[in-house]
Amino acid sequence: MSRSTQENPNLSGPLANLGPRRIRTKLFLLFGVLMACYLGLFLTLSKPSGAMLLAALIALILGGLLVHLIGGMVTRPLVQMTRTAERLANGDLTQRARIYGRDEAGLLARTFNAMVDGLEKTFRDLERRNRFLADDAAKRAVQLDKDSAERVRIERELRLARIEIDHLVDKRTAELSRANDELHGKVLETRRSEDYLQSTLDRLERSLEGTFRAMSMTLELKDPYMAGHQHRVSSLAVAIAQEMNLAWEKIEGLRFAGIIHDIGKIAAPVEIMTKPCRLTKTEFQLIKEHPRVGYEMIKNIAFPWPLAHIILQHHERLDGSGYPEGLVGDAILPEARILAVADVVEAVCALRPYRPALGLEKGLEEIRKGRGIRYDTRVVDACIKLFRDGRFSFKKETEAALCQ
C-alpha cells in the first residue's frame, strides 16, 4: 500500500495514485532529467570552471526547491478535490471543495461545488419522493390488507348466503312440488266434478225442455191451430236475440220462455180458442188474461231466468197499448220485447180458425208499421234483416221440430 493511500484510507482505485508526494516525486524526476540534459549539453559545449559548476549546482538546488513549491501549489487543490469527490462518492453530500482562489483551481472548485449542490438537491428531492412513495405504498398496503380482509369476509358471507339460498330453494321447490301434486289432484277432481255437474245440467236442461214441450203439446192438443206455434216463436226469438248479440244466459231464458209463452191459454175454454169467427169483446177479454194465467202457473218455480215475467209481458207494447198491464217503454223486459215481435210475425203468417194465413210479408209489414211505436226498433230491424238475408225460415224450423 502506498503512503498516500495510508494517509487517506478513503482513497481507492485511480484516485489513490493522485497523492501529493507521488506528484512531487514525478516533478522532481522530470526536473532532474531536464537538468541532466542541460548539464550534459553545457559540459559538452564549454569547459566550465569550478565557479560555474558551483553556480550550476546552486541553480539546480534552487530549481528543485522551486519545483517543490510549484508542485505543492498545483497538487494541493487537486488532492483536496479528489478527497472531496471520494467522500461524496461514499455518500457524504455535505462535503464541498474549500478552494477560494480566483485562479483556475478556484474556478474549478466553484464549478465542482455548484455541481455537487445540484446533485445534493436532486438527491434530497429523490429521498423526499422516495419517502412519500414508501409512505403511500405502506398506506396502500394497509388498505389492500383491509380490502382483502373485507373481500374474504364478503366471500365467506356470500358462500353462507348461497348455501342458505340453495337450502331455501330446495325446500321451496319440494313444497311447490307437493303443492303442485296436490293442486293437480284437486284440478282433476274439480274437472271430474265439473264434468259431472255439466252432464247433470245437460240432463236437467233436456228434462226441463222436455217438460216445457210436454206443457206446450198439452195446449196444442186442446187447440190444433196452436200446433208448432210456440216452437216457431221460440226459434225466431232466439235468432233475433243472437242477431242482437245478447248474452248466452238471456238467449237460453228466451228460448224456454218462447216454448211456453202461451201456456196460460190452457185455462181458456176450447170453444173460444177454436171459434171460427171473430171473438166478442168479452171473449177477447178472457183470452187477454192468458199472460197473467201463465205467470201465475210458473211464478213460484225457481228458474235461473225471469220466465214468469217474460210470459207476463209478451203482449205489452212500448206505447202502453198492450196487455195485461199496459206497460210502457223500459218497463218491459228486453226478452219480452223480442218475444212480442216474434209472436206477431208468426201469428200473422199462420192459419187461424177465424182467418187464413196472411203470409210472411204481411207479418213483416205489421212490425215495420209499429217500429219505434209499439215494437222495439232494434228488435224489428234484426228480425227483418234475418228474413231479408235468408238466415231464418219458419218452414225449416217446422221441419226441424218434426225431426226432433
C-alpha positions as semicolon CSV with decimal commas, in nm:
position;residue;x (nm);y (nm);z (nm)
1;M;0,000;0,000;0,000
2;S;0,136;0,346;-0,093
3;R;0,199;0,612;0,162
4;S;-0,056;0,846;0,010
5;T;-0,321;0,577;0,041
6;Q;-0,217;0,524;0,402
7;E;-0,255;0,897;0,463
8;N;-0,613;0,882;0,327
9;P;-0,761;0,539;0,352
10;N;-1,077;0,667;0,185
11;L;-0,889;0,693;-0,145
12;S;-0,906;0,389;-0,365
13;G;-0,869;0,298;-0,729
14;P;-0,738;0,563;-0,967
15;L;-0,775;0,838;-0,707
16;A;-0,519;0,671;-0,485
17;N;-0,247;0,747;-0,740
18;L;-0,301;1,122;-0,706
19;G;-0,118;1,173;-0,367
20;P;0,096;1,490;-0,328
21;R;0,427;1,312;-0,266
22;R;0,389;1,097;-0,576
23;I;0,310;1,403;-0,788
24;R;0,607;1,598;-0,643
25;T;0,831;1,297;-0,699
26;K;0,735;1,284;-1,063
27;L;0,801;1,657;-1,093
28;F;1,145;1,616;-0,933
29;L;1,229;1,332;-1,169
30;L;1,121;1,545;-1,462
31;F;1,328;1,837;-1,333
32;G;1,627;1,609;-1,278
33;V;1,610;1,472;-1,628
34;L;1,590;1,824;-1,771
35;M;1,884;1,945;-1,561
36;A;2,091;1,639;-1,651
37;C;2,032;1,708;-2,017
38;Y;2,123;2,074;-1,961
39;L;2,446;1,990;-1,776
40;G;2,542;1,738;-2,033
41;L;2,490;1,987;-2,307
42;F;2,670;2,254;-2,103
43;L;2,974;2,033;-2,037
44;T;2,990;1,926;-2,397
45;L;2,980;2,271;-2,547
46;S;3,207;2,452;-2,291
47;K;3,483;2,398;-2,041
48;P;3,324;2,515;-1,724
49;S;3,520;2,641;-1,431
50;G;3,465;2,548;-1,069
51;A;3,264;2,862;-1,010
52;M;3,041;2,784;-1,296
53;L;2,984;2,430;-1,170
54;L;2,903;2,566;-0,827
55;A;2,662;2,813;-0,977
56;A;2,503;2,534;-1,177
57;L;2,471;2,322;-0,863
58;I;2,313;2,608;-0,674
59;A;2,075;2,671;-0,964
60;L;1,989;2,303;-0,961
61;I;1,909;2,310;-0,589
62;L;1,704;2,630;-0,625
63;G;1,520;2,483;-0,922
64;G;1,439;2,175;-0,718
65;L;1,301;2,390;-0,437
66;L;1,102;2,590;-0,688
67;V;0,965;2,271;-0,842
68;H;0,874;2,152;-0,495
69;L;0,689;2,475;-0,417
70;I;0,512;2,490;-0,751
71;G;0,423;2,120;-0,728
72;G;0,270;2,178;-0,387
73;M;0,066;2,470;-0,520
74;V;-0,058;2,257;-0,813
75;T;-0,124;1,931;-0,634
76;R;-0,291;2,053;-0,312
77;P;-0,614;2,174;-0,485
78;L;-0,627;1,857;-0,691
79;V;-0,579;1,635;-0,388
80;Q;-0,841;1,828;-0,189
81;M;-1,095;1,798;-0,471
82;T;-1,005;1,430;-0,511
83;R;-1,070;1,362;-0,142
84;T;-1,391;1,565;-0,155
85;A;-1,510;1,364;-0,456
86;E;-1,426;1,040;-0,276
87;R;-1,631;1,141;0,030
88;L;-1,917;1,242;-0,197
89;A;-1,891;0,904;-0,367
90;N;-1,915;0,741;-0,025
91;G;-2,250;0,922;0,038
92;D;-2,145;1,233;0,233
93;L;-2,321;1,502;0,032
94;T;-2,228;1,776;0,278
95;Q;-1,866;1,783;0,152
96;R;-1,752;2,079;-0,058
97;A;-1,422;2,177;-0,215
98;R;-1,272;2,452;0,009
99;I;-1,071;2,636;-0,256
100;Y;-1,140;3,007;-0,275
101;G;-0,877;3,142;-0,513
102;R;-0,952;3,331;-0,829
103;D;-0,727;3,113;-1,042
104;E;-0,819;2,807;-1,244
105;A;-0,829;2,586;-0,934
106;G;-1,079;2,821;-0,762
107;L;-1,296;2,830;-1,074
108;L;-1,284;2,453;-1,096
109;A;-1,375;2,425;-0,723
110;R;-1,671;2,662;-0,759
111;T;-1,798;2,470;-1,063
112;F;-1,746;2,146;-0,876
113;N;-1,936;2,275;-0,571
114;A;-2,224;2,401;-0,788
115;M;-2,246;2,058;-0,946
116;V;-2,247;1,897;-0,601
117;D;-2,519;2,139;-0,486
118;G;-2,734;2,028;-0,777
119;L;-2,663;1,664;-0,701
120;E;-2,750;1,712;-0,333
121;K;-3,071;1,892;-0,421
122;T;-3,165;1,617;-0,664
123;F;-3,071;1,351;-0,407
124;R;-3,275;1,519;-0,133
125;D;-3,567;1,553;-0,369
126;L;-3,534;1,186;-0,460
127;E;-3,516;1,095;-0,091
128;R;-3,830;1,300;-0,022
129;R;-4,009;1,141;-0,312
130;N;-3,891;0,801;-0,204
131;R;-4,022;0,859;0,148
132;F;-4,353;0,980;0,004
133;L;-4,376;0,676;-0,221
134;A;-4,282;0,448;0,066
135;D;-4,549;0,605;0,291
136;D;-4,805;0,586;0,013
137;A;-4,709;0,227;-0,059
138;A;-4,745;0,147;0,310
139;K;-5,088;0,311;0,323
140;R;-5,193;0,129;0,010
141;A;-5,064;-0,195;0,153
142;V;-5,269;-0,138;0,469
143;Q;-5,575;-0,051;0,258
144;L;-5,515;-0,356;0,040
145;D;-5,494;-0,569;0,353
146;K;-5,823;-0,420;0,472
147;D;-5,981;-0,468;0,128
148;S;-5,851;-0,820;0,112
149;A;-5,989;-0,895;0,456
150;E;-6,322;-0,738;0,357
151;R;-6,326;-0,937;0,034
152;V;-6,258;-1,256;0,225
153;R;-6,538;-1,170;0,470
154;I;-6,780;-1,091;0,188
155;E;-6,687;-1,409;0,003
156;R;-6,746;-1,608;0,319
157;E;-7,083;-1,441;0,373
158;L;-7,173;-1,498;0,008
159;R;-7,086;-1,865;0,039
160;L;-7,301;-1,892;0,351
161;A;-7,582;-1,697;0,181
162;R;-7,555;-1,919;-0,128
163;I;-7,579;-2,228;0,090
164;E;-7,880;-2,081;0,269
165;I;-8,043;-1,981;-0,061
166;D;-7,982;-2,325;-0,208
167;H;-8,137;-2,476;0,102
168;L;-8,438;-2,246;0,080
169;V;-8,474;-2,309;-0,294
170;D;-8,465;-2,684;-0,239
171;K;-8,716;-2,652;0,043
172;R;-8,947;-2,426;-0,159
173;T;-8,908;-2,648;-0,465
174;A;-9,010;-2,950;-0,260
175;E;-9,304;-2,758;-0,116
176;L;-9,408;-2,636;-0,460
177;S;-9,376;-2,987;-0,597
178;R;-9,601;-3,120;-0,321
179;A;-9,842;-2,830;-0,370
180;N;-9,838;-2,889;-0,746
181;D;-9,917;-3,256;-0,695
182;E;-10,198;-3,166;-0,458
183;L;-10,323;-2,896;-0,695
184;H;-10,306;-3,136;-0,988
185;G;-10,514;-3,385;-0,791
186;K;-10,761;-3,113;-0,698
187;V;-10,777;-2,993;-1,060
188;L;-10,851;-3,345;-1,177
189;E;-11,111;-3,380;-0,905
190;T;-11,258;-3,041;-0,997
191;R;-11,265;-3,136;-1,364
192;R;-11,443;-3,459;-1,282
193;S;-11,686;-3,263;-1,066
194;E;-11,735;-3,006;-1,340
195;D;-11,788;-3,277;-1,598
196;Y;-12,038;-3,443;-1,369
197;L;-12,212;-3,112;-1,300
198;Q;-12,219;-3,026;-1,670
199;S;-12,358;-3,366;-1,750
200;T;-12,617;-3,321;-1,476
201;L;-12,703;-2,973;-1,603
202;D;-12,736;-3,103;-1,957
203;R;-12,973;-3,375;-1,834
204;L;-13,167;-3,122;-1,629
205;E;-13,184;-2,886;-1,925
206;R;-13,307;-3,164;-2,151
207;S;-13,555;-3,265;-1,885
208;L;-13,669;-2,905;-1,845
209;E;-13,705;-2,861;-2,218
210;G;-13,890;-3,189;-2,240
211;T;-14,121;-3,075;-1,964
212;F;-14,185;-2,745;-2,139
213;R;-14,253;-2,920;-2,469
214;A;-14,492;-3,152;-2,291
215;M;-14,673;-2,849;-2,150
216;S;-14,677;-2,694;-2,498
217;M;-14,816;-3,015;-2,651
218;T;-15,091;-3,016;-2,387
219;L;-15,201;-2,676;-2,521
220;E;-15,170;-2,794;-2,883
221;L;-15,388;-3,096;-2,810
222;K;-15,652;-2,856;-2,684
223;D;-15,616;-2,622;-2,983
224;P;-15,485;-2,784;-3,305
225;Y;-15,431;-2,438;-3,457
226;M;-15,161;-2,379;-3,194
227;A;-14,958;-2,677;-3,317
228;G;-14,593;-2,568;-3,357
229;H;-14,673;-2,202;-3,284
230;Q;-14,480;-2,178;-2,959
231;H;-14,182;-2,369;-3,101
232;R;-14,165;-2,142;-3,408
233;V;-14,197;-1,829;-3,195
234;S;-13,920;-1,955;-2,965
235;S;-13,690;-2,027;-3,262
236;L;-13,745;-1,683;-3,418
237;A;-13,697;-1,509;-3,082
238;V;-13,364;-1,691;-3,028
239;A;-13,247;-1,597;-3,379
240;I;-13,335;-1,230;-3,319
241;A;-13,154;-1,231;-2,982
242;Q;-12,843;-1,381;-3,144
243;E;-12,856;-1,117;-3,418
244;M;-12,865;-0,852;-3,142
245;N;-12,565;-1,017;-2,964
246;L;-12,748;-1,077;-2,638
247;A;-12,572;-1,275;-2,366
248;W;-12,598;-1,652;-2,379
249;E;-12,787;-1,667;-2,050
250;K;-13,057;-1,430;-2,180
251;I;-13,089;-1,627;-2,504
252;E;-13,139;-1,953;-2,312
253;G;-13,407;-1,796;-2,095
254;L;-13,576;-1,653;-2,404
255;R;-13,578;-1,997;-2,569
256;F;-13,756;-2,161;-2,274
257;A;-13,997;-1,867;-2,235
258;G;-14,089;-1,894;-2,604
259;I;-14,172;-2,264;-2,575
260;I;-14,442;-2,197;-2,311
261;H;-14,527;-1,830;-2,367
262;D;-14,897;-1,913;-2,436
263;I;-14,928;-2,177;-2,164
264;G;-15,186;-1,958;-1,990
265;K;-15,435;-2,032;-2,274
266;I;-15,478;-2,377;-2,127
267;A;-15,726;-2,217;-1,887
268;A;-15,935;-2,071;-2,172
269;P;-16,241;-2,263;-2,299
270;V;-16,180;-2,471;-2,611
271;E;-16,486;-2,317;-2,778
272;I;-16,336;-1,969;-2,757
273;M;-15,992;-2,081;-2,877
274;T;-16,128;-2,268;-3,179
275;K;-16,414;-2,029;-3,263
276;P;-16,420;-1,987;-3,645
277;C;-16,516;-1,619;-3,631
278;R;-16,403;-1,313;-3,452
279;L;-16,433;-1,312;-3,074
280;T;-16,668;-1,090;-2,886
281;K;-16,534;-0,825;-2,654
282;T;-16,599;-1,043;-2,351
283;E;-16,434;-1,345;-2,512
284;F;-16,134;-1,139;-2,612
285;Q;-16,102;-1,003;-2,259
286;L;-16,094;-1,361;-2,137
287;I;-15,820;-1,453;-2,387
288;K;-15,619;-1,143;-2,287
289;E;-15,581;-1,291;-1,940
290;H;-15,363;-1,581;-2,065
291;P;-15,029;-1,396;-1,999
292;R;-15,130;-1,346;-1,636
293;V;-15,251;-1,705;-1,604
294;G;-14,919;-1,831;-1,745
295;Y;-14,733;-1,605;-1,500
296;E;-14,930;-1,744;-1,206
297;M;-14,863;-2,100;-1,320
298;I;-14,481;-2,073;-1,305
299;K;-14,404;-1,773;-1,083
300;N;-14,314;-1,992;-0,784
301;I;-14,073;-2,212;-0,978
302;A;-13,707;-2,112;-0,917
303;F;-13,582;-2,076;-1,274
304;P;-13,243;-1,911;-1,340
305;W;-13,425;-1,671;-1,579
306;P;-13,724;-1,436;-1,529
307;L;-13,954;-1,670;-1,729
308;A;-14,270;-1,575;-1,543
309;H;-14,225;-1,201;-1,615
310;I;-14,130;-1,262;-1,979
311;I;-14,451;-1,461;-2,026
312;L;-14,649;-1,192;-1,841
313;Q;-14,514;-0,913;-2,066
314;H;-14,500;-1,073;-2,412
315;H;-14,818;-0,889;-2,522
316;E;-14,710;-0,550;-2,381
317;R;-14,629;-0,267;-2,627
318;L;-14,388;0,026;-2,597
319;D;-14,666;0,286;-2,630
320;G;-14,869;0,127;-2,350
321;S;-15,134;-0,020;-2,583
322;G;-15,053;-0,379;-2,484
323;Y;-15,193;-0,606;-2,214
324;P;-15,245;-0,723;-1,944
325;E;-15,082;-0,434;-1,751
326;G;-15,032;-0,168;-2,019
327;L;-14,659;-0,126;-1,950
328;V;-14,466;0,147;-2,132
329;G;-14,108;0,167;-2,268
330;D;-13,827;0,045;-2,043
331;A;-14,073;-0,114;-1,800
332;I;-14,093;-0,403;-2,049
333;L;-13,810;-0,660;-2,029
334;P;-13,582;-0,681;-2,338
335;E;-13,665;-1,052;-2,369
336;A;-14,039;-0,973;-2,365
337;R;-13,990;-0,713;-2,644
338;I;-13,817;-0,973;-2,861
339;L;-14,082;-1,236;-2,786
340;A;-14,357;-0,986;-2,877
341;V;-14,214;-0,921;-3,228
342;A;-14,155;-1,293;-3,292
343;D;-14,512;-1,377;-3,174
344;V;-14,671;-1,114;-3,402
345;V;-14,476;-1,222;-3,713
346;E;-14,557;-1,592;-3,662
347;A;-14,923;-1,526;-3,578
348;V;-14,980;-1,323;-3,898
349;C;-14,806;-1,589;-4,109
350;A;-15,002;-1,884;-3,957
351;L;-15,353;-2,016;-4,012
352;R;-15,614;-1,918;-3,755
353;P;-15,969;-2,053;-3,704
354;Y;-16,118;-1,718;-3,798
355;R;-15,890;-1,638;-4,099
356;P;-15,642;-1,788;-4,347
357;A;-15,263;-1,746;-4,322
358;L;-15,165;-1,396;-4,435
359;G;-14,801;-1,476;-4,526
360;L;-14,458;-1,351;-4,420
361;E;-14,478;-1,017;-4,598
362;K;-14,789;-0,920;-4,405
363;G;-14,619;-1,018;-4,081
364;L;-14,309;-0,809;-4,159
365;E;-14,529;-0,522;-4,274
366;E;-14,710;-0,531;-3,939
367;I;-14,392;-0,494;-3,730
368;R;-14,250;-0,240;-3,977
369;K;-14,554;-0,014;-3,926
370;G;-14,521;-0,041;-3,549
371;R;-14,142;0,007;-3,547
372;G;-14,043;0,252;-3,271
373;I;-14,410;0,290;-3,169
374;R;-14,540;-0,044;-3,046
375;Y;-14,228;-0,252;-3,111
376;D;-13,863;-0,203;-3,021
377;T;-13,667;-0,054;-3,314
378;R;-13,359;-0,277;-3,277
379;V;-13,574;-0,590;-3,246
380;V;-13,772;-0,505;-3,562
381;D;-13,456;-0,429;-3,762
382;A;-13,289;-0,755;-3,652
383;C;-13,599;-0,958;-3,741
384;I;-13,639;-0,803;-4,088
385;K;-13,265;-0,850;-4,158
386;L;-13,286;-1,220;-4,072
387;F;-13,561;-1,283;-4,325
388;R;-13,415;-1,050;-4,589
389;D;-13,076;-1,229;-4,573
390;G;-13,244;-1,570;-4,581
391;R;-13,093;-1,675;-4,249
392;F;-13,428;-1,777;-4,095
393;S;-13,729;-1,964;-4,227
394;F;-14,043;-2,090;-4,047
395;K;-14,055;-2,385;-4,284
396;K;-13,705;-2,501;-4,186
397;E;-13,787;-2,460;-3,818
398;T;-14,107;-2,663;-3,856
399;E;-13,919;-2,942;-4,034
400;A;-13,651;-2,936;-3,766
401;A;-13,919;-2,961;-3,494
402;L;-14,078;-3,259;-3,665
403;C;-13,742;-3,436;-3,676
404;Q;-13,689;-3,399;-3,300
